[in-house]
Structures are given as C-alpha cells and as structure tokens.
Amino acid sequence: MSLESIKYQRGNLEVLDQLLLPLQTIYIKVAGVEDGWKVINKMQVGGAPAIAIVGCLSLAVELLKDETSDKKIMRQEIEGKLNYLVSARPTAVNIKLAAEELINLANTLSADENVSAESFKERFITCIESMLVKDIEDNKAIGEFGCEAILKQLEGDSQVRVLTHCNTGSLATAGYGTALGVIRSLHKSSRLEHVYCTETRPYNQGARLTAYELVHEKVPATLIVDSMVAALMHARKITAVVVGADRVAANGDTANKIGTYQIAIVAKHHNVPFYVAAPLTSIDMSLKSGDSIKIEERPDKEMTHIGDFRIAAPGIKCWNPSFDVTPASLITGIITEKGVFAPNNLQEILPP
Ligand SMILES: CSC[C@@H](O)[C@@H](O)C(=O)COP(=O)(O)O
C-alpha cells in the first residue's frame, strides 16, 4: 500500500509529520486553520499539491465546528482565513489558486438568496473534500502521459534510467505523486531499470522522503548526493530527468526545489531530456515569466544543522533560498493531467 500523508474524514484531519520521517511515523492532528498554517510553514507537510490540500482541509475542519448562521460573516471569515493560509509559504501556487477558486465559490453562495447558511457550509466543505480525489486522479493521468512520453523516445523495448530531485510522491500530494507518479507508472510497465534520487540538500527531502517511498514501493533506486549529478550523467546513460514544480509561469519557466536549475543545465549538456511533471494547479498564467516568482528563503538553521546537530562553522553567514527557477529553454516538456506540452505552448491548455 502507498504511504498516506493526509488522513481525512469529515471533521478530522491528520498529517504525517514529514520532519520525523523516515525514522518515526507520527501523524499530527490539524484542528483548524491555525494548525494548518503551522504544519505548512514548519514543513511538517511539504510539496505544492499537499500544501494546498492540507491548507484547504484545515479550513473545512474549522468551518464544520463554526456555528455562524450569517452567510456574509461566513464569507468574510473564509476569505480572511484562506489568505492567511496562502501566506504560510509563498512559492507554491497551488494553494493560492485553490484559495481564489474557493473565495469565488463563497462569493457565489453568499450572494445566492436560495442558498441557506447550512447549505453554503455543506457545499463549500464538499468542494474542498473533492480536491483529495481529483489530485489522485490527476496524478495517475500525469503518470501515464509521462511514462508514454519517455518510452516514445526509445528504440525497441529498452529499459529506462531516470533521475529525480526532491520529493514528489505520495507524501507531497494526495497520493500517487507527480514526477514520482511517472516513475511509478514506468515501474508498473516493467520498463524501469533504475531510479536515481538526489539527497536534496539542505532539507534532504530526497534522502528522507523519496528514498523512503522508493524503498517502500520496492522500486530499484539509488541515492546520490546533489553534487554527483554531472558525474552520474557522465558515467551512466540516464534516459530522462523528471522533477515536480512549485509554480510554472506562463512562458514555461519553472520554480522547483533548489538545485533543479543546475540539474537542468547538466541534463542539457549531456543531451538528457528534462521533464517537469505538474498538475494544471501548479501553472500560474498570471505571471509572464519565472522572474516574477517569489522565492521563499528559509531559516539558516535548516542549512547549518541536521536536526539539532550543528554541522556548519559557527559565525558563517548563510543564504538559503528554498527554490530556484529553471528557464523554459532547458525544459523538454511539461507533463500535466491533460497531456505533455512544450513549455512555450501552455496557452493551448490554459488560455490567458
Ligand atoms: C509534487 S511536489 C512538487 C514540488 O512541490 C516539490 O518538488 C518541491 O519542491 C517540494 O518543496 P518543499 O519545500 O518540500 O515543499
């Protein structure tokens, strides 16, 4: 069975504490928006889709307990709480787009005289709950499209070696995963020879989470340190790189975990196709290019320490951007639930 990072039943939300993995499997109760903001900001839950889903579900849990019977007050509170949740982490766009959609729904329900306060609440919560199912369906479609695109470039029925970065699996989504979903689909098709996953310094999502998922799923995999990517591509034939995204701009420039950009440069040098696997909810058509994507900077401690153990020389200054932007020119294709698109062709699916 796949790992489950989000456990939800109406009125009850728990998330698997990613900071404790792989050593401990502990679920944290998220009783409302304040808890939702904290688990996202502290990175107890990470990954753009999972951040959006957990944030919105934390609002669903809070709303269920709310006894307000005034729709206007409910609408106002919902808007404030969603904007607050969006502020927990600035780079991933999924939560911002989900918040905009939910605020529109709240406006419509509040303005409709035929909708009672009870029915407003019910329809609003149901809409949030549907995100869980939709994300898994989208990821399975991404997996299939990605698998097909990678296999299409091969001659005969040769085996595939893939490199991935950060965590994009069941832990970073509602389930199945995006880039890791593509890897899962390749594995199912018996064409996957091997996966290489990077450690993903400084927070080690690759070593802690992706490696954990790959071992759990019995996918043949090897962990490498981030600085080994060029050596790996020189030493072994890598068929493709597949990574996730936190925000894709309208021109295809893609923000993803720090280190993605340099992997794309190395891939270009070695003629290795570089794919971004992301649902449409990671594409921000309001931004012309990656230059306008806000890059989150994380506390120094995430670089200088491993857990509570300091590894960096005391007194040294740090720069800790959590993401970088890979220019569209380095990206072979963006794998979405609607198919694989050239980065300069996103208007085909999402007209501006
Ligand atoms: C399907 S997850 C895609 C991205 O969100 C992922 O690659 C990533 O960068 C995660 O960053 P994180 O800082 O752990 O939230």
The ligand as an ORCA input file, in Angstrom:
! r2SCAN-3c Opt
* xyz 0 1
  C       4.544     17.280     -6.218
  S       5.529     18.226     -5.234
  C       6.353     19.392     -6.301
  C       7.210     20.347     -5.559
  O       6.444     20.973     -4.571
  C       8.452     19.660     -4.958
  O       9.303     19.283     -6.000
  C       9.137     20.606     -4.019
  O       9.883     21.453     -4.438
  C       8.788     20.489     -2.581
  O       9.354     21.501     -1.825
  P       9.043     21.608     -0.259
  O       9.896     22.751      0.189
  O       9.427     20.296      0.346
  O       7.574     21.896     -0.130
*
